[in-house]
Amino acid sequence: MARRTAEDLKDLVKSVRGRSFPYDGRELARRNWSSYDSAQVNEIADILETIREVVDMAASSLPFPRPT
């Protein structure tokens, strides 16, 4: 069964590369770049917050006293 699936995949790749695969393209979507930029900034802030929390947890488990 796996052998047949591999052959099917190989045939599919050949048809896509040979441009014989039936594909109906869709029109390009409009992007609200301002919203995208805001989302990226918020994502970076979330990642930095997560890193800070992980570093704080790791630092609290160290055996030596931390400066306050």
MODELLER restraints for C-alpha pairs under 7 A, 6 or more apart:
rsr = mdl.restraints
at = mdl.atoms
rsr.add(forms.Gaussian(group=physical.xy_distance, feature=features.Distance(at['CA:15:A'], at['CA:21:A']), mean=5.01, stdev=0.5))
